[in-house]
Amino acid sequence: MALVGFVMSFFHPTMGLIFSIIGMCQIKKTNEPGKGFALAGIIISAVTFVLVLLLLLLYFFMFAAILAGEMSYYY
């Protein structure tokens, strides 16, 4: 599960985070190898998720500023 979470963190951060957390829990119970993959998947997923959220907020505020007329473009 840890390896699946690590790979998924690059393509779908939400699923990567879920799989990495499941993998980390399994590793703690069974003492299997792969803790690094699970930890990396959690970190990459969380950072990607935060960056996407910040970009969405930036787009929202830019769109709101354009609609409010604060940003005008002269062509």
C-alpha positions as CSV (number, residue, x, y, z in Angstrom):
1,M,0.0,0.0,0.0
2,A,2.9,2.4,0.7
3,L,4.3,2.1,-2.8
4,V,0.8,2.6,-4.3
5,G,0.4,5.7,-2.2
6,F,3.7,7.0,-3.2
7,V,3.0,6.6,-6.9
8,M,-0.6,8.0,-6.6
9,S,0.7,11.1,-4.8
10,F,2.1,12.3,-8.2
11,F,-1.1,11.7,-10.1
12,H,-3.9,12.2,-7.6
13,P,-2.8,13.7,-4.4
14,T,-5.9,12.9,-2.4
15,M,-5.8,9.2,-3.2
16,G,-2.1,9.2,-2.7
17,L,-2.6,10.6,0.8
18,I,-5.2,8.0,1.6
19,F,-3.2,5.1,0.4
20,S,0.0,6.4,2.1
21,I,-1.8,6.7,5.4
22,I,-3.3,3.2,5.0
23,G,0.2,1.9,4.1
24,M,1.8,3.6,7.1
25,C,-0.8,2.0,9.4
26,Q,-0.2,-1.4,7.9
27,I,3.6,-1.0,8.3
28,K,3.2,-0.1,12.0
29,K,1.0,-3.2,12.6
30,T,3.1,-5.7,10.6
31,N,6.5,-4.1,10.9
32,E,7.0,-4.5,7.1
33,P,9.6,-2.4,5.1
34,G,8.3,0.6,3.1
35,K,8.0,3.2,5.8
36,G,10.0,5.6,3.7
37,F,7.6,5.3,0.7
38,A,4.6,5.8,2.9
39,L,6.2,8.9,4.5
40,A,7.2,10.3,1.2
41,G,3.8,9.7,-0.2
42,I,2.2,11.6,2.7
43,I,4.5,14.5,2.4
44,I,4.3,14.8,-1.4
45,S,0.5,14.5,-1.3
46,A,0.1,17.1,1.4
47,V,2.4,19.6,-0.3
48,T,0.7,19.1,-3.6
49,F,-2.7,19.5,-2.0
50,V,-1.7,22.7,-0.3
51,L,-0.2,24.1,-3.5
52,V,-3.3,23.3,-5.5
53,L,-5.5,24.9,-2.9
54,L,-3.4,28.1,-2.9
55,L,-3.6,28.3,-6.7
56,L,-7.3,27.9,-6.6
57,L,-7.6,30.7,-4.1
58,L,-5.3,32.9,-6.2
59,Y,-7.5,32.3,-9.3
60,F,-10.6,33.0,-7.3
61,F,-9.2,36.3,-6.0
62,M,-7.9,37.3,-9.4
63,F,-11.3,36.6,-11.0
64,A,-13.0,38.6,-8.2
65,A,-10.7,41.5,-8.7
66,I,-11.3,41.5,-12.4
67,L,-15.0,41.5,-11.9
68,A,-14.8,44.3,-9.4
69,G,-12.9,46.4,-11.9
70,E,-9.7,46.8,-9.8
71,M,-7.6,45.3,-12.5
72,S,-8.1,46.9,-15.9
73,Y,-6.4,46.0,-19.0
74,Y,-5.8,48.4,-21.9
75,Y,-5.4,47.0,-25.3
